[in-house]
């Protein structure tokens, strides 16, 4: 899957290029890893932020 340039630049500033390219970007424990987040994880996180706003 392609990552938009603006987001990729942000990820590089955060050190994403220091990880193995075969890892999932959104892994568990807030770091790239071998296990990806559940398919609804981002939606649940977004909903929490939206409700606070």
Secondary structure, 3 states (H helix, E strand, C coil): CCCCHHHHHHHHHCCHHHCCCCCECCEHHHCCECCECCCCHHHHHHHHHHHHC
